[in-house]
Amino acid sequence: MNSYEKLDAWIDAHFDEQVQFLQELIRVPTDTPPGNNAPHAERTAELLQKFGLDAEKHPVPEAEVRAAGLETITNLVVRRKYGPGKTVLLNAHGDVVPPGDGWTKKPYGGEIENGKIYGRAAAVSKCDFSTYTFAVRALEAVAKPQAGSVELLFTYDEEFGGEVGPAWLLQHKIIKPDLMIAAGFSYQVVTAHNGCLQMEVTVHGKMAHAAIPESGVDALQGAVHVLNALYAQNILYKQVRSQVEGITHPYLNVGMIEGGTNTNVIPGRVTLKLDRRMIPEENPAEVEATLRQVIADAAASMPGITVDIKRMLLANALQPLSGNRPLVDAIQKHGKQVFGEEIPALGTPLYTDVRLFCEAGIPGVIYGAGPRTVLESHAKRADERLDLEDLRRATKVIARTLNDLLVESAGTR
């Protein structure tokens, strides 16, 4: 039995324990918003301690957390130093969107049916708390590395851009790895992703009694003009194509609309919240300037209408660094062996925390436990689920990859 087969065998022997660990993680809610996520970090640290893994707790000051739109954040770092050499960091996030309606399973039950585990964050991305933890446990039990280090990083603000998670930890020099892997799905290794610009647009008119509409200025009608102008952009965006496999074209979505005071009142204010996905080739400053101009021009065509525009989030695209090659090569090699198929390296239209590491010069990729597509996972929808065999196999791929990076490479110096 070679070293890879021994790692696989350890993971198989401890897989029931791994699934129970994931169930415990799912059962502590981390709805974001509101983002009261410190309790989950505390519970995670307790569970890790039972495995002999000491987690450093890094609470972010309340003022910074509140400024980010959240309530409590405690980031966890587990450091496993084996000897001199490179540090590989494994990052998963525990924050999730609220469950919403339409569930047939308990959103925080961690129920298992027909080989799948159900619950919010089962697939994105508490599953990779489990993937990464048990890959490290297998590595230490079987390969007993004597060089390099592994760090587990569990954060709680990916839904809000990562500014009080990875960005905060990097800024304070709490982490500085040589390579990193972030939570993802099992059938591709992601090396690039879209950027995201989110903006809040408040359309102002003049409130008035509905019986005398000419005495007011209808902010909702103004908002309709703004919306039509924004949606017209999507037609233009389809003509702009990315050269990155897995990414198509830019697009824009208005996800929230709020305004008015009553049915019999001309609305004096309407607020829109929009999400603009940027392909890696786009310049974020130019994208934002163009959008602001489109909105301003639409409002100017309506007498009495004014607009306020506020940027909520700017997440840059992930531009792959050449240093990520050892990660890509190892994951593709072992992914093919474990899954029995090619694991392509490509881009994704999502945006993630990995961009923050690459902006800091740290090569990274996205790989973890999950299906072929976000749609299959039901992420951000009812009945989010994960096939447990994908969890098992992804854990083996990560353990084998760590073995290549920290054991095999140390032995060939």
N, C-alpha and C positions, 0 to 999 in steps of 0.2 A: 504494500500500500504506500503510494507516494505521499508527499506532504499535502498536496491538494485534496487527495482522497481522505486523509486524516482530518483535515479541516471540515470537509463535508460531513464526515461521520460524526464529529463532535456536534455540529449544528443539528443534524438529524436527531441525535440522542437528547438534545436539550430543547427541541422545538416546542414541545408542550409548554415548557417554562417560558419560552419566548412569547408565545401567544397569550399566556396569562399576564405577562408584563404589559403587553399592548392593551389588553382589556382594561387593566388598571389605569393606564394612561387615558384611555377614551372616557372612562367613567368620571373624570374630573373635568367639568366644563371649562372651556376657554373662549367663550363667545367674545368676538372682537369686531365691532364694539359690543359692550362697553370696555372690554380689555382689562378686567381684574384678573390678571394671570399669575400673580405671585403665588397663590395657593397651589397651582399646578406644579410650579417649580419646586415648591417644598415637598410635595408628594413624590415627584420624580426623584429628588435627591434621596428621600427615604428608601425608595425602591432600589436605586443604584447602590446605596450603602449595603444592602443585603447581599449584593454581588461582590462586595469588597472594592467598589469604585467610589472614591471620595469626590464629591462635587463641590467645587468652589461656588459660592453664591455671590453674585454681583448685582445687588439691587440698584436700580437707577433712581436718582433723586426725584422726589415727587413732582417738583416743579417742571423738570424736563419731561417726565412722563405725561403730565397734564398738558403741556405745550404740544405734545405729539398727538393729543386726542385720546389718550388712554388713561387707565386708572392706576394700575400697579404693574411693574415689570421687575422680575428677578431673572437675570441671565445665569445659566449654569455652564461651568467649564470643568471638564474632567481631564486631567493631564496624566498621561502614562509615558514616563520617560524610561527608555530601555538602554540608552547609551548615546554616544556622539552620533550625529547625523541629522538628516532632514526631519522636519515635523510635518505630519499629515493631519489636517483637521477635517472632521466630519461634522457637518452642520445640518440640523433639522429644526423646523419651527413648530411650536405647539399652538399658536393662535389660529383661530378659525372664524369664518363667518357664522352668525347664528343659524340654527338648524332650519328655520322656516317651516312651512306647512307641507303636508302630503306624505309624511313618513308612515311606513307600515311596520317599522321596527323602532325601538326606543333610540332616540338620537345619541344618548349617552349610555347605552346598555352594553355595547361590546358583544352583542349576540352573534352566535355562529350558526350558519345554516348552509347546507350544501357546499361546504368547503370555503365559504366566504365569511368574513367578519364584517359586521355592520356597525356604523356609528360615525358621528361627525369627527373628522380627522383620522378616520381609519385608513384613508388613502393619502391624504394631504394634511399634515405629514407626520403625525405622531407614529405612524408605522415605521418611519425611519429613525425615530428614537430607538425603536426595537431593532431594526436592521443593523444600525451602526454599533449599538451596545453589544449585541450578541456576536457580531463579526469580530469585535475587539476581544471579547471573552474567548472566542475560539482561537484567535491568533495567539493569545497569551498561554492558553492551555496546551496547544499543540506545537506551535512553532517556537515559542519561548524566545522572542526576538532579543538581541543583545545590542542593537544599534537603532538610532533614531527615536522618534516619539510619535505617539498618537494623541490627539486631543478631540474629545467630544464636546461640541458646542450646541446647547439647546437654548433657543431664543423664542421670543413671543410677540414680535411686532412685524412680521413679514407682510401681513395684510395692510399695514399702514406705512410700508416703505423701508423698514429696517433701520430707521435712524436711531432708535434707542436699543437696538439689538446689535447686530454686527458692526454698524457704523460707530456706535458708541464704544464698543469694545476695542475696535481698531484705533479709534481716536485716542483712547486712554492707554494704548499699548498693553492691554491685558492679553491680547492674542497677537501673534505675528508668525503664522505658519509659512512653510515653504510651498506647500500644495494644499488644495482643499477640494472636498467633494460635498455637494449639497443635495438635499432631498429631491428625488425625482422618481421617474418610472423605470421599469425594468427592460423595456425592449428597444431603447435607444439611449445613447449617451449624448447629452445636450452640451454643445460647446458655444452656442450663441443664442441670444433671445432679444425680443423686442424691448424698446423702452416704453414708458408710460407717462403721459402728462394728464393730470386731473385738475379740473378748474371748476370753480363755483361762479355762476353768472347770475347776478341779481338784476332783474328788469324792473324799473320803477316807472309808475304812471301816477295817476291821481285817483284816490278812492272816492266813490260817489254812490248815491242811491240809485238802484237799478231802474227806478221809475223816471229818473231824469239823467240818462246816460251821457248826454252832451255836456253835463257839468263836470264830468271826470275824464280821465285818460286811462283806457283799459290796458293794464300791464300784461294781461294774458294775451291779448291780440298782439302786443309788441313781442311777447315771448314766442308766439307762433311764427312771426317773421324771423326771429333769431333762429328758431328750430329749423325752419325750412332752409335757411342759409347754411346751417351746419350740416344738415342731411345732404344738401347738394354737394358738399365737399366729398362725401363718400363715393360719389360717382367719379370724381376726379382722382381719388386715391386709388381706385382700381386700375388706373393707367400707370401707376408707379409700382414697379416690381422689384422685389429684393433678389439679390444674387445668392442668398443663403438658403440652402436646401431646408425645407421645413417651415419657411417663412414666406408668406405670399406678398401682401401689400399693406399699407397703412389703413387704419379704419377708425371710426369715431362712434361712440355710443353715448347717448344721454340716459343715465341710469336712474335719476331722481328728479321729480318736479314737485314743488311745494309753493302754495300761495293762496291769496284770497282770504276773506274773513267770513263771508256768509253767502248763501245762494242769491240773496237780493241786494248784493253790494258789488259795484264795479271793482274788480281787483286793482289794488294800488301797488301791489308788489308780487312778483313771481320769481322763484329761485330755481335755477337749473344746475344740475351737477353732471359734468361730462367727463368722459374717459377717452383719451386719444392715444392709440397705440402707434408707436413709431418704429419703423424698421431700422436695422442697424446702420443703414447708409444715410439716414436723415440727421440733420442738425437740429437738436432740441430747441435752441434759441430761435431759429428760423421758424420752426413749427409753431412755437408759442406766439411769436410776433404775427404770423399769418392768421392764426385763429383769432387773436384779439382784434385784428383789422376786420375780419369777416363779421364778427359780432358787432363791432362799432358801426360798420356800414349798414348792417341790417337795422340796428336801432335808429340810426339817423334818418332812415326812410319813413319812420313813423313819428309825426309831430307830437311833441310832449313826452316822448319816451327817452329815458336815459338808462345807462347800464353801469354796474360796478362789476369788475372781473377780478377774482382772487385765485391765485394758484394754490391748489391744495397739496399736490404731490408732483415731483419730477423725479422719475426713476430712469436713469440712462440705460441704453441698450447694453447688453453684454457683448463685448468685442473680445474674441478669444485671444489669449496670449500663447505664444509659441511654446512656452514652458509646460503647457498642459499635456504635451504628447505622451509622457510616461503614464499618465492617468488614462488617457484615451486608449492607448495600446493595451494596457493591462485589462481594462474593463471589457474591451471588445474581444480580446482573446478568451477570457474566462466566461464572458457572457455567451459566446458561441459554444463553448464546451458544456456549460451548465444548462443553457436553454435549448441547445441544439439548432440554433439559427444565427444568422449574422445579426450583429448589433450595430446599426448604423450610427455614425456621428453626424448630428445635424442641429438645426436651430429650432426654436419653439416660439410661438406668438405670445406666450406668457412672459411676465417679468418676475425676477427673483432677487434674492439677496446676493447671489453670486457676483453680480455686477460690482458690489461694494468691495469685494476682495480683489477683483481684477483691476478696479480703479486704483487700488493700493499696490498694484504690481504683483499680486499673488495669483498664480495660475490656478484655475478651478474648472470643474465640470459639474454637471447635474446628473446624478444617477442614484436610484434607490428602488424601493418596492412599489410596484403599481402596474396597471394594465397598459395596453398599447396607446390608449387615448384618454384624455381627461373626461370625455363623454362617458366612456365605459366605467369610470370610477365613481360617477355621480358626485364628484367634488362640487361643492357649493350648491348641491341640489339634495332633494330628499333621498333617503336610503343610500347614502355614501357607503361604498363597500370595497373590500380588498380580497382578492383571491389569495388564500393562505399559501398556496404553492408558489405564487410570485414572491411572497414574503420570504419563504424558505430559500428559494433559488437566488434572490437578490442578496440575501445575507451571505450565501456562499461566494457569490461574485465579489462582494466587498472584502470578505476575509481573505480570499485568494489574492486580490489586488494588493491589500496591505502586506501580505506575505511577499509579493514580488518587490514592493517598494522598500520594505524595511528588513527583510531577511535575505532574499535572493540577491538583491543589489549589494547588500553589505558583504555577502560572501564572495562577490566577484570583483572587489576593489583591488 
